[in-house]
Amino acid sequence: MNPLDEVIDDLDEVRADIFRRLGRASKDRRSAMHTPVIGTVRADGTPSQRVMVLRAFDPETATLRFHTDSRAAKVDDLGDGAPVSVLAYDPGAKRQFRLSGTGRIETDGETADKAWNDATLFARRCYLADPAPGTLSDMPISGLPADIEGRKPEDDAEVAPGRANFAVLLAQIDTIEFLHLAHTGHRRAIFRLQPDGSWHGQWLVP
């Protein structure tokens, strides 16, 4: 049997496998789950989705961290707390994770400051865009200042103005739906976070 097709028939082991894969995805840019789809809801009730880079995963709080421009539309969608969904799929491992919970935006404080300082100069360059992301334009445009477009910044001073536009998106997960596609028989389960911090899992028919 192909190891990728080997199914796990213990709920605790399934959840542990989910957390391991999310942790690995946050560190490995080659992981298929490194760029999940993030879903939010606009003020008018319409859904909005986008692909984002998973920067960190905290298994103790089941919180995923992403980076965003503080002027982006999703920042208004989430604010201090609103529903968020995360869809991750690994075609090689044949696993899909549908995560949901509460998302929030932080622009200041220890978490945002550390995330900014740990980011590469090239990554921080993105937040120099002016006008803001989503602004209509009559021509193709990156939004980056002409003196830095097309090259890597040389020092912190060049990207420092971008800090005012930088924010972190924190998604605290309380529900996880797991699907493993296997030729021997698919497996599907759902996990819900309990008030005491534990997880309760149940099998579902795929």
Buried (B, 14 or more C-beta within 10 A) or exposed (E): EEEBBEEBEEBEEBBEBBBEBBBEBBEEEEBBBBBBEBBBBEEEEEEEEEEBBBBBBBEEEBBBBBBBBBBBBBBEBBEEEBEBBBBBBBEEBBBBBBBBBBBBBBBEEEBBBEBBEEBEEEBBBBBBBEEEBEEEEEEEEEBBEEEBEEEEBEEEEBBEEBBEBBBBBBBBBBBBBBBBBBEEEEBBBBBEBEEEEEBEBEEEEE
